[in-house]
């Protein structure tokens, strides 16, 4: 899939099974993670701008809480101890930062219209 944020892979053919551990080291350190988070949330906000996603403070807060709850409780982030908690907090922060950047873009657009 051609997508700037979270592209999906599609598989055709007979499914196979992984018999060993699959370890994915996505980030070298926290700085690398923060750089990636900043870039990805910008792309997410741009996607929201193109879709003209409806913005509300309630939705922003709800999505933050929902993202944390899903990753911490349902997906077992609590089993990761302190690092699991941090990862789930960052998942939540991803939603917040994306919506914040989207809100800022909407405000800038409103300001440009008012100054014309």
Residue frames as a rotation matrix with the C-alpha (Angstrom) as fourth column:
UNK 1
0.586 0.810 0.000 0.00
0.810 -0.586 0.000 0.00
0.000 0.000 -1.000 0.00
UNK 2
-0.451 -0.670 0.590 1.31
0.628 -0.708 -0.325 3.44
0.635 0.224 0.740 -0.88
UNK 3
0.765 0.642 0.047 0.70
0.389 -0.520 0.760 5.50
0.512 -0.563 -0.648 2.24
UNK 4
0.039 -0.810 0.586 2.92
-0.268 -0.573 -0.774 8.03
0.963 -0.127 -0.240 4.02
UNK 5
-0.350 -0.084 0.933 1.80
-0.934 -0.042 -0.354 6.83
0.070 -0.996 -0.064 7.46
UNK 6
-0.327 0.159 0.931 1.58
-0.498 0.809 -0.313 3.16
-0.803 -0.566 -0.185 8.52
UNK 7
-0.125 0.274 -0.954 1.47
-0.956 0.222 0.189 1.48
0.264 0.936 0.234 5.10
UNK 8
0.381 0.348 0.856 0.04
-0.580 0.812 -0.072 -2.02
-0.720 -0.469 0.511 5.18
UNK 9
-0.729 -0.580 -0.364 1.44
-0.667 0.480 0.570 -5.07
-0.156 0.658 -0.736 3.48
UNK 10
0.445 0.894 0.047 -0.87
-0.825 0.430 -0.367 -7.48
-0.348 0.124 0.929 1.68
UNK 11
-0.657 -0.660 0.364 -0.14
-0.525 0.747 0.407 -11.13
-0.541 0.076 -0.838 1.14
UNK 12
0.486 0.747 -0.453 -1.50
-0.873 0.390 -0.293 -13.41
-0.042 0.538 0.842 -1.54
UNK 13
-0.208 -0.538 -0.817 -0.87
-0.513 0.771 -0.377 -17.10
0.833 0.341 -0.436 -1.63
UNK 14
0.423 0.306 -0.853 -0.69
0.400 0.782 0.479 -19.87
0.813 -0.543 0.209 0.92
UNK 15
0.695 -0.157 0.702 -0.22
-0.605 -0.655 0.453 -18.57
0.389 -0.739 -0.550 4.49
UNK 16
-0.005 -0.775 -0.632 2.90
0.255 0.610 -0.750 -19.62
0.967 -0.165 0.194 6.34
UNK 17
0.946 0.306 -0.110 3.61
0.160 -0.144 0.977 -19.72
0.283 -0.941 -0.185 10.06
UNK 18
0.112 -0.906 0.408 6.55
-0.628 -0.383 -0.677 -18.22
0.770 -0.180 -0.612 11.92
UNK 19
0.594 0.102 -0.798 8.01
0.333 0.872 0.359 -20.91
0.733 -0.479 0.483 14.14
UNK 20
-0.306 -0.766 -0.566 10.51
0.908 -0.055 -0.416 -18.76
0.287 -0.640 0.712 16.04
UNK 21
0.154 0.274 -0.949 10.58
0.657 -0.746 -0.109 -15.40
-0.738 -0.607 -0.295 17.70
UNK 22
0.183 -0.065 0.981 10.14
0.814 -0.550 -0.189 -12.31
0.552 0.833 -0.048 15.59
UNK 23
0.130 -0.251 -0.959 12.04
0.785 -0.565 0.254 -9.44
-0.606 -0.786 0.124 17.19
UNK 24
0.360 0.070 0.930 11.62
0.745 -0.622 -0.241 -5.96
0.562 0.780 -0.276 15.78
UNK 25
-0.147 -0.464 -0.874 13.94
0.792 -0.584 0.176 -3.22
-0.592 -0.666 0.453 16.99
UNK 26
0.526 0.513 0.678 12.31
0.835 -0.463 -0.297 -0.16
0.162 0.722 -0.672 15.51
UNK 27
0.861 -0.174 0.478 14.36
-0.194 -0.981 -0.007 2.49
0.471 -0.087 -0.878 17.29
UNK 28
0.006 -0.963 -0.268 17.99
0.324 0.255 -0.911 2.80
0.946 -0.081 0.313 18.32
UNK 29
-0.792 -0.238 -0.563 17.22
0.610 -0.243 -0.754 5.00
0.042 -0.940 0.338 21.33
UNK 30
0.032 0.868 -0.495 14.66
0.770 -0.338 -0.541 7.48
-0.637 -0.364 -0.679 22.65
UNK 31
-0.314 -0.196 -0.929 16.00
-0.275 -0.918 0.287 10.31
-0.909 0.346 0.234 20.49
UNK 32
-0.994 -0.041 -0.097 15.48
-0.105 0.342 0.934 8.19
-0.005 0.939 -0.345 17.39
UNK 33
-0.460 0.885 -0.070 11.96
0.886 0.452 -0.105 7.40
-0.062 -0.110 -0.992 18.61
UNK 34
0.033 0.477 -0.878 11.13
0.413 -0.807 -0.423 11.07
-0.910 -0.348 -0.224 19.24
UNK 35
-0.681 -0.332 -0.653 12.41
-0.429 -0.542 0.723 12.07
-0.593 0.772 0.226 15.80
UNK 36
-0.933 0.358 0.022 10.27
0.263 0.642 0.720 9.36
0.244 0.678 -0.693 14.23
UNK 37
-0.249 0.874 -0.418 7.25
0.894 0.041 -0.446 10.30
-0.372 -0.485 -0.791 16.36
UNK 38
-0.212 0.117 -0.970 7.53
-0.035 -0.993 -0.112 13.93
-0.977 0.010 0.215 15.29
UNK 39
-0.872 -0.170 -0.459 7.76
-0.452 -0.078 0.889 12.98
-0.187 0.982 -0.009 11.60
UNK 40
-0.821 0.570 -0.046 4.91
0.512 0.768 0.384 10.46
0.255 0.292 -0.922 11.78
UNK 41
-0.162 0.797 -0.582 2.55
0.755 -0.279 -0.593 12.78
-0.635 -0.536 -0.556 13.66
UNK 42
-0.470 -0.038 -0.882 3.18
-0.398 -0.882 0.250 15.48
-0.788 0.469 0.399 11.05
UNK 43
-0.947 0.117 -0.299 2.24
-0.229 0.407 0.884 13.01
0.225 0.906 -0.358 8.31
UNK 44
-0.577 0.776 -0.254 -0.81
0.816 0.537 -0.213 11.93
-0.029 -0.331 -0.943 10.33
UNK 45
-0.189 0.484 -0.855 -1.94
0.268 -0.812 -0.519 15.56
-0.945 -0.328 0.024 10.70
UNK 46
-0.717 -0.120 -0.687 -1.47
-0.575 -0.455 0.680 16.10
-0.394 0.882 0.257 6.96
UNK 47
-0.889 0.445 -0.107 -3.65
0.323 0.775 0.542 13.05
0.325 0.447 -0.833 6.32
UNK 48
-0.297 0.799 -0.522 -6.31
0.821 -0.065 -0.567 14.54
-0.487 -0.598 -0.637 8.62
UNK 49
-0.407 0.090 -0.909 -6.12
-0.245 -0.969 0.014 17.84
-0.880 0.228 0.416 6.73
UNK 50
-0.917 0.017 -0.399 -6.65
-0.392 0.155 0.907 16.09
0.077 0.988 -0.135 3.38
UNK 51
-0.670 0.690 -0.274 -9.58
0.632 0.724 0.277 14.08
0.389 0.012 -0.921 4.77
UNK 52
-0.439 0.456 0.774 -10.97
-0.433 -0.863 0.262 17.18
0.787 -0.220 0.576 6.52
UNK 53
-0.418 0.202 -0.886 -11.33
0.674 0.722 -0.153 15.16
0.609 -0.661 -0.438 9.71
UNK 54
0.543 0.665 0.513 -13.75
0.038 -0.630 0.776 16.70
0.839 -0.402 -0.367 12.15
UNK 55
-0.579 -0.809 -0.101 -11.88
0.228 -0.042 -0.973 18.14
0.783 -0.586 0.209 15.13
UNK 56
0.642 0.631 0.436 -13.08
-0.237 -0.378 0.895 18.27
0.729 -0.678 -0.093 18.71
UNK 57
-0.245 -0.721 0.648 -11.23
-0.873 -0.126 -0.471 18.43
0.421 -0.682 -0.598 22.01
UNK 58
0.375 0.490 0.787 -13.38
-0.786 0.618 -0.010 15.58
-0.491 -0.615 0.617 23.28
UNK 59
0.982 -0.015 -0.186 -12.32
-0.110 0.760 -0.640 13.33
0.151 0.650 0.745 20.39
UNK 60
0.197 -0.980 0.036 -8.67
-0.463 -0.126 -0.877 14.20
0.864 0.156 -0.479 20.92
UNK 61
-0.297 -0.269 0.916 -8.83
-0.955 0.078 -0.287 13.28
0.006 -0.960 -0.280 24.63
UNK 62
0.627 0.624 0.467 -10.96
-0.610 0.766 -0.205 10.19
-0.485 -0.156 0.860 24.00
UNK 63
0.852 -0.340 -0.397 -8.55
-0.164 0.548 -0.820 8.88
0.497 0.764 0.411 21.37
UNK 64
-0.156 -0.930 0.334 -5.60
-0.715 -0.127 -0.688 9.43
0.682 -0.346 -0.645 23.71
UNK 65
-0.139 0.183 0.973 -7.27
-0.908 0.370 -0.199 7.48
-0.396 -0.911 0.115 26.51
UNK 66
0.846 0.530 0.054 -8.47
-0.443 0.757 -0.480 4.80
-0.295 0.382 0.876 24.12
UNK 67
0.530 -0.724 -0.442 -5.00
-0.366 0.275 -0.889 4.32
0.765 0.633 -0.120 22.61
UNK 68
-0.419 -0.696 0.583 -3.43
-0.837 0.047 -0.546 4.00
0.353 -0.717 -0.602 26.06
UNK 69
0.117 0.560 0.820 -6.09
-0.817 0.524 -0.241 1.61
-0.564 -0.642 0.519 27.36
UNK 70
0.926 0.245 -0.288 -5.88
-0.374 0.701 -0.607 -0.65
0.054 0.670 0.741 24.30
UNK 71
0.296 -0.890 -0.347 -2.11
-0.332 0.245 -0.911 -0.86
0.896 0.385 -0.223 24.28
UNK 72
-0.504 -0.539 0.675 -1.66
-0.792 -0.024 -0.610 -1.14
0.345 -0.842 -0.415 28.06
UNK 73
-0.197 0.517 0.833 -4.55
-0.739 0.481 -0.473 -3.37
-0.645 -0.708 0.287 29.07
UNK 74
0.764 0.643 0.050 -5.82
-0.449 0.585 -0.675 -5.21
-0.463 0.494 0.736 25.99
UNK 75
0.750 -0.523 -0.405 -2.50
-0.260 0.330 -0.907 -5.74
0.609 0.786 0.111 24.21
UNK 76
0.815 -0.326 -0.480 -0.61
0.558 0.665 0.496 -6.48
0.158 -0.672 0.724 27.42
UNK 77
0.300 -0.721 0.625 1.68
-0.018 -0.660 -0.751 -3.47
0.954 0.214 -0.211 27.66
UNK 78
0.676 0.025 0.736 1.54
-0.711 -0.242 0.661 -3.83
0.194 -0.970 -0.146 31.44
UNK 79
0.940 -0.331 0.082 3.63
0.300 0.917 0.264 -7.00
-0.162 -0.223 0.961 31.09
UNK 80
0.391 -0.823 0.413 6.54
0.555 -0.147 -0.818 -4.88
0.734 0.549 0.399 29.88
UNK 81
0.023 -0.371 -0.929 6.99
0.976 -0.193 0.101 -3.22
-0.217 -0.909 0.357 33.25
UNK 82
0.070 -0.053 -0.996 8.17
0.236 -0.969 0.068 0.37
-0.969 -0.239 -0.055 33.21
UNK 83
-0.858 -0.434 -0.274 9.21
-0.161 -0.279 0.947 0.28
-0.487 0.856 0.170 29.54
UNK 84
-0.613 0.727 0.309 5.82
0.772 0.470 0.427 -1.19
0.166 0.501 -0.850 28.63
UNK 85
0.268 0.689 -0.673 4.13
0.787 -0.560 -0.260 1.67
-0.556 -0.460 -0.692 30.45
UNK 86
-0.296 -0.473 -0.830 6.35
-0.091 -0.851 0.517 4.22
-0.951 0.229 0.209 28.68
UNK 87
-0.972 -0.071 0.224 5.60
0.201 0.242 0.949 2.65
-0.122 0.968 -0.221 25.28
UNK 88
-0.197 0.977 0.080 1.86
0.976 0.187 0.114 2.83
0.096 0.101 -0.990 25.97
UNK 89
0.225 0.200 -0.954 2.15
0.452 -0.888 -0.079 6.45
-0.863 -0.414 -0.290 27.09
UNK 90
-0.686 -0.542 -0.486 3.95
-0.197 -0.505 0.840 7.28
-0.701 0.672 0.240 23.83
UNK 91
-0.737 0.527 0.423 1.18
0.667 0.463 0.584 5.50
0.112 0.712 -0.693 21.90
UNK 92
0.277 0.862 -0.425 -1.27
0.910 -0.377 -0.172 7.80
-0.308 -0.340 -0.889 23.62
UNK 93
-0.005 -0.388 -0.922 0.93
0.119 -0.916 0.384 10.82
-0.993 -0.107 0.051 23.00
UNK 94
-0.873 -0.259 0.413 1.00
0.399 0.107 0.910 9.97
-0.280 0.960 0.010 19.28
UNK 95
-0.059 0.946 0.320 -2.73
0.972 -0.018 0.235 10.65
0.228 0.325 -0.918 19.15
UNK 96
0.509 0.232 -0.829 -2.40
0.597 -0.788 0.147 13.86
-0.619 -0.570 -0.540 21.14
UNK 97
-0.375 -0.766 -0.523 0.45
0.080 -0.588 0.805 15.23
-0.924 0.260 0.282 19.04
UNK 98
-0.763 0.158 0.627 -1.30
0.646 0.205 0.735 14.34
-0.012 0.966 -0.258 15.75
UNK 99
0.284 0.956 0.072 -4.48
0.940 -0.293 0.173 16.11
0.186 0.018 -0.982 16.81
UNK 100
0.345 -0.233 -0.909 -2.52
0.438 -0.817 0.376 19.06
-0.830 -0.528 -0.180 18.19
UNK 101
-0.751 -0.656 -0.079 -0.74
0.185 -0.323 0.928 19.54
-0.634 0.682 0.364 14.86
UNK 102
-0.490 0.669 0.559 -4.06
0.821 0.139 0.554 19.19
0.293 0.730 -0.617 13.05
UNK 103
0.501 0.667 -0.552 -5.67
0.825 -0.561 0.071 21.77
-0.262 -0.491 -0.831 15.35
UNK 104
-0.118 -0.648 -0.752 -2.75
0.230 -0.755 0.614 24.14
-0.966 -0.100 0.239 14.70
UNK 105
-0.895 -0.189 0.405 -3.18
0.417 -0.025 0.909 23.74
-0.161 0.982 0.101 10.94
UNK 106
-0.009 0.974 0.227 -6.91
0.953 -0.060 0.297 24.49
0.303 0.219 -0.928 11.26
UNK 107
0.494 0.133 -0.859 -6.18
0.592 -0.776 0.220 27.58
-0.637 -0.617 -0.462 13.35
UNK 108
-0.552 -0.763 -0.337 -3.58
0.186 -0.506 0.842 28.79
-0.813 0.402 0.421 10.83
UNK 109
-0.697 0.384 0.605 -6.07
0.690 0.129 0.712 28.27
0.195 0.914 -0.355 8.01
UNK 110
0.383 0.883 -0.269 -8.71
0.923 -0.361 0.131 30.22
0.019 -0.299 -0.954 9.94
UNK 111
0.181 -0.430 -0.884 -6.23
0.386 -0.796 0.466 33.03
-0.905 -0.425 0.022 10.58
UNK 112
-0.839 -0.508 0.196 -5.26
0.341 -0.210 0.916 33.23
-0.424 0.835 0.350 6.90
UNK 113
-0.272 0.830 0.487 -8.94
0.878 0.008 0.478 33.47
0.393 0.558 -0.731 5.89
UNK 114
0.566 0.523 -0.637 -9.56
0.778 -0.595 0.202 36.24
-0.273 -0.610 -0.744 8.46
UNK 115
-0.055 -0.701 -0.711 -6.55
0.233 -0.702 0.673 38.25
-0.971 -0.128 0.202 7.26
UNK 116
-0.650 -0.164 0.742 -7.60
0.745 0.054 0.664 38.25
-0.149 0.985 0.087 3.60
